[in-house]
């Protein structure tokens, strides 16, 4: 038994919500789609969908240098700190735009996930949603990419293994863009199963269905690609036909979600056609896996979603389902 296992039938335990006003302080340029207004939209959507009494506030903390080093080498962490302090507008490693507070806020985004992992393993909450920014799933070992500085979910997975003894971690990524950084970090690892649904072709151009892992990790990466215009039924089928059977074999001790909501219809930068009910149903499938294998332990972390009204309603539907309200 992994420490902190919770009785999945104990329904009085609540859903945790990790957030902080400081997450709005990562601000690159005024026109940027990954803007501070996203945080307000998400929180407003959750407030409309879920009574405050159903949520337990979890205070984030800044991840330490040692915690970041679970996935990111010290030279990359130092580079981010140095370039942000020097006033760089874009990290030299790629296409990630940053502002004066981006280093500290990115550390706080990672630390929010770590606080949620502690809460679910400690039995303080049943599951948790991290309303954090910047997102993380494009960040690889030593490269910021897309809108991502550090890989929030990947560090959370390694932290759960190191601190809480989790032997196997499932990461589900339903962001419309492939989580290339997360895949890269665990591609040769059989202790982390990475499952991604995404629009194809779309940035960053990775995540072909033939990418299934390598070495010891062969078979522990599963990518399902969908063309523009695909609706929620096809993604639900992939979850039921591919993910559920795989988890019967893998049996994770913890479930993490890279919860991007940019696969929703009417998104400005993508073309999948999910609606709020689809996100609720996908949430329910992943919760079923967590209940069956991981004592209910599930931590979800915000990734993409750039059309603010749709982002708000989809995030609200997701968190509402986490609380057990169908």
Secondary structure, DSSP 8 states (H G I E B T S, - for coil): --TT---TT-TTS-EEEE--GGGGG----TT-SS-THHHHHHHHHHHHHS-GGGEEEE------HHHHTTTS-HHHHHHHHHHHHTT-SB-TTSS-B--TTHHHHHHHHHHHHHHHHHHHHTTS-SEEEE--SS--TT-BTTB-BTTBSS-HHHHHHHHHHHHH----EEEEE-SSS--HHHHHHHTT-SSEEEEEEEESS-TT----TT----GGGTTSEEEEEE-TT-BHHHHHHHIIIIIHHHHHHH--SEEEEEE--TTBTT-TT---BB-HHHHHHHHHHHHHHHHHHSTT-EEEEE----SHHHHHHHHHHHHHHHTT--
